Amino acid sequence: MRKKRVLLIVAHEGYQPIEYGEPKRILHDAGFEVVTASNNIGTATANDGSTTPVDVAINRIIPIEYGGIFFIGGPGAMEHLDNEVSYAVAQDANQENLPLGAICVSPRILAKAGVLERRRATGWDGDGELDSVYEPHGVIRVNKPVVVDGNIITATGPDSAREFAEAILELMTTRL
């Protein structure tokens, strides 16, 4: 029953634990199976030193096996997840019209994958570079903590993790 399976993708080193933990808890409590993917198998380490087991390597993901796919942010996201493998996962999920999303710095990955073109989105802009990433990819930047545009959810960071999780839950529930 793929619709009840949600995939959270974290950097093997340096994911943001609140952005991962809050959606995982909320989705699990609502009866969803939460699967964790990363750029390497084994144990992923958050930027605070906490860890989580990785269920699947990102290069082994088959998007249609999941009801939704969401990229988690943190300082390791751009180093470990900003690549062609991640772009292909996002593109395939979007092609299948699966719920897809990203929080913190990770919406930049979705922009570079081309799935945010002509879409409203938000994201972390602590470095002042978000507009320079979004503009060449045709992303319409919205200054809100969480933005839902069709099947895509974006969020700004740890302070919006709960709202991001609730938006995921709402979108996933309407798709069952």
Kinemage of the C-alpha trace (Angstrom):
@kinemage 1
@onewidth
@group {chain A} dominant
@subgroup {mainchain}
@vectorlist {calphas} color= white
{ca met a 1} P 0.000 0.000 0.000
{ca arg a 2} L 2.374 2.683 -1.304
{ca lys a 3} L 0.079 5.590 -0.482
{ca lys a 4} L 0.681 5.040 3.242
{ca arg a 5} L 4.491 5.026 2.739
{ca val a 6} L 6.295 8.349 3.016
{ca leu a 7} L 9.938 8.833 2.115
{ca leu a 8} L 12.057 11.377 4.004
{ca ile a 9} L 15.438 12.062 2.405
{ca val a 10} L 18.261 13.266 4.663
{ca ala a 11} L 21.937 14.044 4.099
{ca his a 12} L 24.112 11.244 5.456
{ca glu a 13} L 25.974 13.910 7.434
{ca gly a 14} L 24.481 17.193 8.619
{ca tyr a 15} L 20.706 16.835 8.300
{ca gln a 16} L 18.533 19.053 10.492
{ca pro a 17} L 17.028 16.844 13.262
{ca ile a 18} L 13.913 18.948 13.960
{ca glu a 19} L 13.025 19.117 10.260
{ca tyr a 20} L 13.344 15.331 10.127
{ca gly a 21} L 11.974 14.362 13.532
{ca glu a 22} L 8.795 16.436 13.563
{ca pro a 23} L 7.430 15.179 10.202
{ca lys a 24} L 8.488 11.623 11.032
{ca arg a 25} L 6.667 11.695 14.370
{ca ile a 26} L 3.505 13.339 13.044
{ca leu a 27} L 3.260 11.047 10.020
{ca his a 28} L 4.008 7.920 12.062
{ca asp a 29} L 1.390 8.902 14.659
{ca ala a 30} L -1.133 9.296 11.819
{ca gly a 31} L -0.493 5.715 10.693
{ca phe a 32} L 1.986 6.275 7.866
{ca glu a 33} L 5.048 4.115 7.331
{ca val a 34} L 8.002 6.506 7.271
{ca val a 35} L 11.029 5.357 5.284
{ca thr a 36} L 14.353 7.198 5.548
{ca ala a 37} L 16.675 7.580 2.567
{ca ser a 38} L 20.106 9.140 2.308
{ca asn a 39} L 23.027 9.416 -0.049
{ca asn a 40} L 24.653 6.493 1.828
{ca ile a 41} L 23.233 3.512 3.670
{ca gly a 42} L 23.966 2.856 7.339
{ca thr a 43} L 23.374 5.538 9.924
{ca ala a 44} L 22.867 9.217 9.076
{ca thr a 45} L 24.175 11.829 11.513
{ca ala a 46} L 22.374 15.099 12.177
{ca asn a 47} L 24.106 18.421 12.684
{ca asp a 48} L 23.557 18.030 16.464
{ca gly a 49} L 25.187 14.575 16.551
{ca ser a 50} L 21.946 12.576 16.819
{ca thr a 51} L 21.532 9.707 14.373
{ca thr a 52} L 18.902 7.803 12.442
{ca pro a 53} L 19.053 4.538 10.536
{ca val a 54} L 18.877 4.806 6.752
{ca asp a 55} L 16.470 2.383 5.104
{ca val a 56} L 17.414 2.969 1.472
{ca ala a 57} L 20.154 4.698 -0.521
{ca ile a 58} L 18.883 7.545 -2.671
{ca asn a 59} L 20.189 5.895 -5.850
{ca arg a 60} L 17.916 2.907 -5.109
{ca ile a 61} L 14.699 4.900 -4.689
{ca ile a 62} L 11.772 3.963 -6.905
{ca pro a 63} L 9.438 6.947 -6.430
{ca ile a 64} L 6.212 5.131 -7.318
{ca glu a 65} L 6.758 2.867 -4.298
{ca tyr a 66} L 5.912 5.833 -2.042
{ca gly a 67} L 2.886 8.006 -1.503
{ca gly a 68} L 5.087 11.102 -1.049
{ca ile a 69} L 8.740 12.138 -1.064
{ca phe a 70} L 10.234 14.945 1.035
{ca phe a 71} L 13.767 16.357 1.235
{ca ile a 72} L 14.990 17.440 4.680
{ca gly a 73} L 17.366 20.381 5.079
{ca gly a 74} L 20.360 21.097 7.233
{ca pro a 75} L 23.940 22.097 6.522
{ca gly a 76} L 24.731 18.785 4.818
{ca ala a 77} L 21.852 18.895 2.334
{ca met a 78} L 23.556 20.895 -0.410
{ca glu a 79} L 26.829 18.980 -0.069
{ca his a 80} L 25.273 15.510 -0.095
{ca leu a 81} L 21.907 15.833 -1.872
{ca asp a 82} L 22.389 18.602 -4.458
{ca asn a 83} L 23.140 16.286 -7.380
{ca glu a 84} L 21.706 14.545 -10.439
{ca val a 85} L 20.501 11.539 -8.417
{ca ser a 86} L 18.359 13.760 -6.180
{ca tyr a 87} L 17.137 15.731 -9.192
{ca ala a 88} L 16.014 12.500 -10.889
{ca val a 89} L 14.103 11.391 -7.772
{ca ala a 90} L 12.344 14.781 -7.596
{ca gln a 91} L 11.590 14.782 -11.329
{ca asp a 92} L 10.213 11.236 -11.253
{ca ala a 93} L 8.050 11.978 -8.205
{ca asn a 94} L 6.723 15.142 -9.824
{ca gln a 95} L 6.072 13.322 -13.113
{ca glu a 96} L 3.942 10.839 -11.143
{ca asn a 97} L 2.205 13.797 -9.420
{ca leu a 98} L 3.258 12.440 -6.022
{ca pro a 99} L 3.261 14.750 -3.028
{ca leu a 100} L 6.768 16.203 -3.057
{ca gly a 101} L 8.448 18.703 -0.816
{ca ala a 102} L 11.485 20.183 0.807
{ca ile a 103} L 12.322 22.233 3.866
{ca cys a 104} L 15.071 24.721 4.751
{ca val a 105} L 17.859 24.775 2.140
{ca ser a 106} L 16.468 21.730 0.294
{ca pro a 107} L 13.887 23.586 -1.841
{ca arg a 108} L 16.960 24.712 -3.805
{ca ile a 109} L 17.400 21.079 -4.836
{ca leu a 110} L 13.830 21.004 -6.149
{ca ala a 111} L 14.429 24.281 -8.016
{ca lys a 112} L 17.584 22.925 -9.649
{ca ala a 113} L 15.697 19.750 -10.554
{ca gly a 114} L 13.252 21.916 -12.498
{ca val a 115} L 10.148 20.859 -10.565
{ca leu a 116} L 9.421 24.304 -9.122
{ca glu a 117} L 9.205 26.126 -12.448
{ca arg a 118} L 6.219 28.525 -12.415
{ca arg a 119} L 5.423 27.345 -8.885
{ca arg a 120} L 5.140 29.300 -5.667
{ca ala a 121} L 7.762 28.236 -3.120
{ca thr a 122} L 9.609 29.329 -0.017
{ca gly a 123} L 12.851 28.212 1.614
{ca trp a 124} L 15.718 29.173 3.881
{ca asp a 125} L 17.437 32.409 2.865
{ca gly a 126} L 19.928 32.938 5.678
{ca asp a 127} L 22.698 33.418 3.113
{ca gly a 128} L 20.678 35.871 0.999
{ca glu a 129} L 21.072 33.628 -2.056
{ca leu a 130} L 17.572 32.168 -2.441
{ca asp a 131} L 16.437 34.613 -5.131
{ca ser a 132} L 19.582 33.981 -7.180
{ca val a 133} L 18.818 30.238 -7.077
{ca tyr a 134} L 15.085 30.555 -7.736
{ca glu a 135} L 15.062 33.176 -10.504
{ca pro a 136} L 16.941 31.175 -13.203
{ca his a 137} L 14.614 28.234 -12.541
{ca gly a 138} L 11.388 30.234 -12.828
{ca val a 139} L 10.376 29.820 -9.179
{ca ile a 140} L 7.933 32.339 -7.695
{ca arg a 141} L 9.299 33.098 -4.237
{ca val a 142} L 6.780 33.579 -1.433
{ca asn a 143} L 7.843 34.870 1.981
{ca lys a 144} L 5.824 32.502 4.164
{ca pro a 145} L 6.930 29.695 6.500
{ca val a 146} L 5.175 26.992 4.432
{ca val a 147} L 3.889 27.135 0.866
{ca val a 148} L 1.743 24.498 -0.825
{ca asp a 149} L 1.417 24.721 -4.612
{ca gly a 150} L -0.394 21.750 -6.089
{ca asn a 151} L 1.468 18.591 -5.113
{ca ile a 152} L 4.545 20.474 -3.838
{ca ile a 153} L 5.219 21.723 -0.292
{ca thr a 154} L 8.161 23.943 0.660
{ca ala a 155} L 9.108 25.320 4.070
{ca thr a 156} L 11.692 27.663 5.583
{ca gly a 157} L 13.345 25.663 8.369
{ca pro a 158} L 13.170 24.233 11.885
{ca asp a 159} L 10.679 26.854 13.093
{ca ser a 160} L 8.252 25.734 10.396
{ca ala a 161} L 8.870 21.973 10.785
{ca arg a 162} L 5.554 21.317 12.522
{ca glu a 163} L 3.583 23.322 9.955
{ca phe a 164} L 5.519 21.534 7.177
{ca ala a 165} L 4.610 18.171 8.733
{ca glu a 166} L 0.949 19.148 9.035
{ca ala a 167} L 0.887 20.255 5.385
{ca ile a 168} L 2.426 16.911 4.367
{ca leu a 169} L -0.164 15.053 6.419
{ca glu a 170} L -3.026 17.045 4.901
{ca leu a 171} L -1.789 16.515 1.339
{ca met a 172} L -1.088 12.827 1.927
{ca thr a 173} L -4.498 12.294 3.546
{ca thr a 174} L -6.369 13.918 0.653
{ca arg a 175} L -4.510 11.599 -1.761
{ca leu a 176} L -5.530 8.331 -0.044
